[in-house]
Amino acid sequence: MRATAGRGWLYTRRWSVVASTILVSLGVLSYSASANFTASSTVTTDVDSGAMALTVGAPGSADNRLTVAHVYGPGDTASRRIKLTIDNDGSTMSAVTLTAGGDNGPPSFVTDATDGLKVWIAKCTDPGGWAESGTTPNYTYTCTGAGDQYDVLGTSGSPVAVVQTAAALSNLTLTDAADNYLMVRMSLPSSAPSSMQGQTSNITFTFNGVQRAGAAR
């Protein structure tokens, strides 16, 4: 009886020990359990590099009379209309400058800042630009309609030397697709000396778009 009871007691104790071990193991498993939660959001931004360009009318057309030649004597003037169109994607262009000069030397007829060829450039804001009269090569222009006239380079009373290096142009509209109707008037002073007679040159006008400075925007 005692032996049997003793064996039963031992059996019961073993079971208790085993049960404790299982409980401890379950406790470890429960403690190390974890869950991971994640979240994300994607945003796409469109970026482009701005572009800029300048275009003029077709040579010889009413939007580009600068290609029409003229023979000057002392005191003569010649006026030419030209349409300058702005391509300013991204507002990249901040200004326009003019570089002008002649070939064939160039001769004193072009380079003499006092007695040589002078130039005045004006702008008409009328949607139709400068009204043209006369026939080739003797054109005249009037800024009429609802337009206003502005000096772009020099003035009618004080034209500047035709040779220019990156001369800043005023009163141009630089928004994208803007049309600037310009009149270019060239004149030879009455003081031009006889040594200039017979000289010839092709005057090249180059309009240069100036890139704006970079900034935080």
Disulfide bonds with the S-S distance in Angstrom:
Cys124-Cys143 2.09
